[in-house]
Amino acid sequence: MSVLKNKKILLAVTAGIAAYKTPLLVRELVKKNADVRVIITPEALEFVTPLTLSTLSGKPVEWEFTKEKGQWNNHVEMGLWADLMIIAPLTARTLSAMADGYCDNLVMATYLSAKCPVFVAPAMDLDMYQHPSTQNNLQKLIENGNHVIPAASGELASGLIGQGRMEEPENIAQFIEEFFQKNQPLQGKKILVSAGPTYEPIDPVRFIGNHSSGKMGFEIAKKAEEMGAEVTLVAGPTSLSIDNQKITRIDVVSALEMKDAIDEKFDQQDVIIMAAAVADYRPKEVFDKKIKKKTDEMSIELVKNPDILKYLGTKKSDKFLVGFALETNNALEHAKGKLLSKNADMIVLNSLEDEGAGFGKETNKVTFVTRDQPAQSFPLKSKAEVAEDILNFIAQNLKKNA
């Protein structure tokens, strides 16, 4: 899965012959699941059509300050919307305007309003590219915090051969991908997530289990990988699948199997998130054949399963350990007690008293409980959004403790 998934990318096209490559750049970014909007200078309309760019991006292309009926094209909104702005091709004229802050079109107005990283892909003839004023202007852009994708060498529109070609669309997309990868909040971190229920066998066909679907843990695993982490997912019995091949999935059934699987991977991890609903007890005796129905009553003797979270808390060292607490009463008090007794760094509390939270739901309502910060409660959100909140909180604390 590309790191560009759901990233908002604003492409600004200026008036150079290399504009013919921009539909391919839009296509490349959209293939990587980026959300792409295109703006264009009026002069660039002679090199590439808005219809082509709009068809490939799926959004209208803008080049004027006003729309029909006098509506304003809000360049400030565009600049704030984007996670990244890329100006390609960057002509000598637009380069000069950027270096001096000269604003005479929608592209420049949006650039000057942008709060996101800005990339430029220069494209001009050999002598123009090598001219000291061009090189000075490129240096000004870098000093102002912009990112320059150097022009490539090859045959130019004039027939000359040398540096000045706009970099190829697939390479520009790769530059952007590498930028986001380096700046991911969990880049380089190793995270283990447990998810789902455990099933404790009674006989070959029966078990003790719970209603956990595993959705919360799976969403955390997916989001952690998107945020740059190397993820191991230890999953109890669940019908859920995960299509990200970068995530290492280990399937287990019982609490003992889950403990062993986590223990084996524990030393390599930076963060362990215990989102699984692990059974507290298991049958003392597991029958090798199906128990026949003979009497009106049947007793099964249970023994306690190992407390995996508490066990990990005894050996966690500098690892960040997260537990979940599903409570039905005195929720915050019980969560604080669990935080201390398990030696965890964070408890994600959710209550069955909250409508929309709990097992099998698409949503959850959580409170973060930690040692040195006040409890932080969130409104009801999708589990994907909750996963992002959890991981952002972890990332901030890892950075704080680095």
Salt bridges, closest charged atoms under 4 A:
ASP35 OD1 - LYS59 NZ 2.46
GLU43 OE2 - ARG93 NH1 3.70
GLU77 OE2 - ARG37 NH1 3.50
ASP83 OD2 - LYS8 NZ 3.86
ASP100 OD1 - LYS140 NZ 3.56
ASP104 OD2 - ARG93 NH2 3.19
GLU168 OE2 - LYS21 NZ 2.88
GLU168 OE2 - ARG165 NH2 3.34
GLU177 OE1 - LYS32 NZ 3.38
ASP203 OD2 - ARG206 NH1 2.62
GLU219 OE2 - LYS222 NZ 3.56
GLU226 OE2 - LYS5 NZ 3.96
GLU226 OE1 - LYS223 NZ 3.15
ASP251 OD1 - ARG249 NE 2.86
ASP263 OD1 - LYS315 NZ 2.59
GLU301 OE2 - LYS284 NZ 3.65
ASP307 OD2 - LYS342 NZ 2.25
GLU327 OE1 - HIS334 ND1 3.53
ASP345 OD2 - LYS316 NZ 3.22
GLU362 OE2 - LYS215 NZ 2.57
GLU388 OE1 - LYS223 NZ 3.97
ASP389 OD2 - LYS381 NZ 2.65
